[in-house]
Amino acid sequence: MDVNGTVAEGFEPVREAFLRNFEQLGERGAAVAVYRDGHRIVDLWGGTKDVDGQAPWERDTAQIVRSATKGVAAAVLLLLHQRGELDLDAPVGEYWPEFKAAGKERTLVWHVLAHRAGVPVLDRPLTPGQAADPELGAAAVAAQAPVWEPGTDHGYHAQTYSWLTGELARRVTGRPVGAWLADEIAGPAGADLWLGLPDGQAARVGRVGPVDAPEAAAGLRTRPKRSVTEAYADPGSLTRRAFAAISPLPDENDPAYRAAVLPASNGIATADGLARFYAALIGEVDGGRRLFTPRTVELARGERSAGPDRVLVVGTRFGLGHMLHGAASPLLSPGSFGHPGRGGALGFADPESGLAFGYVTNGFRQSVTADPRAQSLVRAVRAALAGE
């Protein structure tokens, strides 16, 4: 197995872990990038571009990153707040009047970001075609009655987070959230990161698909707990219903799906683009401007939800839109903030060390919040820092 790219002196353990992912954990094609104080120190890729193909992964290969997109969507709303355009403590209905229906009058903007809005499900799920229409999606969420009193508990809004965040951004800016992201975040940061894949970038994106997990290697747990498995198997559970808000599940290799704008689930990025995005949140990248002020960083990583998650059936921790370091989703340190993608991808920032991390893959596993391949790379970064 050939691993391409470079690592800075002292970060050789990351290359070794990346290689082991192919040798021991069944990796098909993947890339990892790490920035430190705005400069790239790890840039590795290997395997095949397509999960079911033979063409090699190139340095600029991009993949769908599923829920790692949620951290990007959260950054949009936090930047709007930073600019004085969005009040996190205001009712959602102040910006989006239709959302006041069905008992959601007191739902606050920050409830949306922290997965406390109480609308992780749709009583009438949307087809993939309907889900791609932002007006239909927003109308469905606005009409939905909450399954718990907004603000009183938390549960992962697996699919509905798309329309909650996307419509709020549109109501505030007057622009589609994907276009705003391109102009205000990805463009200034120089990050290969898209919500709504442009036609001109389609050839760079590999085919994704499920891959079987091998037997646990090197002490890594690759199978979910029984309670989680049972929740996914029960059609009436909040878990199953939340992920089935789009039903049937979309074909993630369909060009129409990739061109849609679903901030909960269908962002497309390179590993470098994901890492560079997080690096730009916490500092200057190659001389470019920093996106988050120190106060906004604290908003992103200040705990707003913690404990048993009514949807994921494990303990989760959230700041304002970003997952925080914890047993369910270990990041680099207690001060880290970011977001995994179900089955693989991971992006986060660690302000104390100045590190930003991005990992993308074309092979999706059953893992929801902590994929063993991503975790092996995070541990290697931690070991490299400890060895300095």
N, C-alpha and C positions, 0 to 999 in steps of 0.2 A: 504494500500500500504506500503510495507516494503522497506525502503531505507537502503542500506548496505554501510559500509565504515566509514571513520573517517574525522573529521574536527578539525583543531587546535582551541584553545581557541580564541574567538573573531570572528571566521568565521562561527558561527552557522547560520547567515542569508543565507549562501549559501545552507546549508542543507534544510532550510525552503523553499527557492525558488525552489530547485530541486524537493521537494515533491509537491509544488504547480503546477509544470509543469505537473505532472501526474494527479493531482486532477482537474485542471482547463483548461489546454491547450492540453489535449489529448495525452500526451506522452505515447508511448508503451514500449520502452526500451531505456535506455540511460546511459551515464556515464559522469562525469565531474572531472577534476583534475586541481589543481593549485599548482604551485611551487613558493616559495619566497626565493630569494638568494640561489637558488640551492637545496632547501629542500622542499619536498612535504608537503603541509599544508591542502590540500583538496583532498580527494580520495573517490568519491561516485559513486554508480551504483545502478540500480534498473530496475524493469520491466522484460520483456521477451527478450531473445536473438534474436528471429526472430520476425519481425513485425507481422507475421501471425501465430505465434506459442505459445506454453505454457511453453517451457523450460526456466528456469530462466537465466537472464543475470548474468554471472560470472565476477569476478574481472578482468580476462584476456580476456574478450570478445572484439573482434575487429569488426570494420565496415568499409565499404567503405566511404570515406569522400569527394568524388566529388572534387570540386574546391579548397577545403582547401589544396589539393595536390599542387596547384600552388605556395604556399609559400615555400614548400619543394623544388620544381624545381628551384625556384629563388635562394634559398640558395646554390644549387649546383653551379650555374654560379657565384655567388658572392664569393664563396670559391675559385673557380678557378682563379678569378680575384685577390683575396687576396694573392694567391700563385704565382702570376706573370705569369700565364699561359693563361690568357684571358684578352684582352684589351677591356674595355667597350666602348671606343670611336672608335674602329676600325670597318670598314665595315664587316657585316656578311659574305660577299663573300670572305673575306681574309681567313676565316677558312673553308668556305663551298662554293667553287667556283660556283657550280650549282645554288646557290641562286641568283646570279646576273641577272638572266633572267627576262624579262617582266617588266623592269623599276624599279628593286629593287637594282640597283648597289650602291646607296647611303644609303641604310638601315644600320644603325649602331647597334651594339650589344645592347646598352642600349635602343634603340627603341623597340627591342623585349621585354625586361624586363618590360618596362613601357607601353606596349600595344599601341605603336605608329608605329608599323611596317606596318600597312595598309593592312594586309592580314588576317582578322578575318573570312573570308568565303572561301569556295572552290566552284568554278563554277561547278565542278563535285564532288559531295559529295562521301565519301567513305562508303562502307558497314562496319558493325562492324568487319567482318573478315579481310577486307582490312586495316582497321584502326589499327588492332593489329599487322600488319607488319610494323615495323619502317622504312624500306626502301621505301615502297610504300607511307607511310604518308609523309616522308621527300621529296620524289620526287614530290608529289602533291603540297606541299607548295612551293617548289622551282620553279615550273612552273607557279604558280598562279600570275596573275597581281594584283597589289595593288588597292584597291578601293578608297584610298586617297594617296596623296604623302607622303611617309614614313617620319615620324618625324614631320609633320605639325599638327597633330591632334591625338586624342586618342579614342580608342574604344576597348571594352573587347574582347580579342581573346579566346573565350570560349573553343573551341576545338583545333584550330590550334596551340595554345600555347604548346600542347604536342610535336609536331614535331619540332617546332621552338627551344624550349629549349633542347629537347632530342637529336636532331641532332647536335646542337652546342656542347653539352657536349661530345657526341661521337667523333666528329671531333677533339676536343681538347685532350681528354684523351685516345682515342682509345678503350674505353670500353662502353658497354651499360650503360645508365644513372642509371638504377635500381641497377646494380651491384656496380657501383661507390658509389651510395647513401648508400648501405648496408655496404660497407667497410670503407667509409670515414666519414659518418655522423651517421647513425642509430646505427652501431656497437659501435663506440667510445662513443656515448651518452647513450648507453644502452636503446634505444627507440624502442618500438614495433611499427614499422613503415616500410611499404613495398611499393615499386613500382614494381609490378610483384610478386604476392603472391606465396611463396614457397609451395610445396605440403604438407610439414610437418606442416604448419600453418592453413590449410584450415578448420579444424574442429573447430577452435576458432571463425570463422567469421560468424556473423548472417546474416539472410536474411533481405534485405531492401525492402521498398515499399512505395507508396504514402499513406498519411493519410489525412483525411479531417480536415480543421481548424475549431475549434469551434467558437462560437461568441466571439468577442473581450472581453477579461477579464482583469481586473486590468489596464485598459487604454492602453492595447497593441494593436496596429494595426496589424491585421493578413491578410489583403487583399491588393494586390498591387494597385497602382494608375491606373486610367483608361488608361492613355497614355502608361503605361507599358503593360497592358493587351492587348491593341490594337496592340502594336508592336509585341508581341508574336503571335497574331492571324493572322498577315499579312504575307503570304508566301514570299512576295517580300522584306520584311524589312531586314535590316542588322541584327536585333535581331534574327529573325527566321532563317535566313540563317547561322548565326554564330553558333547557337546551333545545326543546322542541317548539319554541316560539316561532321558529322557521321550520316548516314540515311539508314535504320530506326534506331531509338535510340536503343542502345544495351541493352540486358538483364543484369542488374548489378549483378544478382545472378548466372550468368553462370560462371562456373569454368574457361572456356577459356578466358572470359573477365577479370576476376580477375587476371589471370596469365599474361595478357598482360601488357605492360609498356606504360602508357598514362599519362605523368606528368601533364596534365591539369585536369584530371578528375577521375582517378581510383586508387589513393593511398588508402591503407588500414591501419588503425591504431587503437590502443586503445586510450581512452581519455588521459591516462597517457603517452602514447607514443608521442602524439601530444604536450602535455604540456611540456614534458621532452625535446623534440626537441627544442622548443622555449627557454626553460630555458638554454639549452646548447649553444644556439647562443649568449646569453648575459652574461653568467657567468659559473663558475664551478658548476657542478651538482654532489653532493655526492663525492666531491674530484676529479672528472674527469676534463679533460681539456676543456677550453672554446673554442668554434668554431670560432666565429667572433671576430676580433679585434674591438676596439672602432670606428675606421675609417670605417670599413665595416658596423657596426651597423648604422652609419650615412648615408652611401650609401643606405642601405635598407629602411630607413625611411625618407630620404630627398625627398621632393616632386618633381616629374618629370612630372606628368600628373594631371590635375585638371579641374573640370568643367563638362559641359554636355558630357556624354559618348555616342558616336555614336551608340553603340550597346545596352547598358543597358538602355538608355533613362532616366537616372537619373544622377545627379552630382556624380562623383566618384573622388577619390584621390588615386594616386599610387606613391610609391617610385620605386625602382628598383626591381619590381616583387611582392612587397607586397602592399596590400591595407593599406591605412592609415585611421586614425580616422576621421570620418565625418558623416554627416547626413544619408548618404546611408548605411554606415557600422560602427556604433558606436563601438569603442573599449573601453579600460579603460580610456585613457587620450589622449590628443593631441600628446604625444610622442610615442604612441603605434604603432606597425606594425605587420601585420599578414595576414590572409586570411580566409574568410568564404567559406563554400561549399554550393552550391545551395540547398535550402530546409532544411538546418539544421546545419551541422558541423561548428565549429569555432576553430581556433587556433591563438594565438598572444603572443607577448612579450611586456612588458612595462618596458623599462630600468630604468626609474626614480624610480619606486617602487621596482624594482627587481622581478616583478611578471611575470609568464608565465602561460597561460591558455589553456586548451584543452577540448572540448565538442564534443561528437559523439552521434549519434542517429540512430535508424533503421527506423524511420518514417519520410519521406520527405514531406515537405509542398511546397506551391507555392512560398514561399519567395526566393529571389535571393541573396540578400546581407545582410539582417538583420532578422534572424529568431527570433520570439518572445520568444521562449524557451531559446535560447542562450542569448538573450538580458536580460532576467530576471535574469540569473545567473551572467552576467557581472555587472548589477546594484547591485546585492547582494554583490559581491566582492568589488565594489566601496563603498558601505555603510559600510562594515566591516572595510575598511581602514579609512573611515571618523570617525568611532567610536573609533579609537585607541587614 
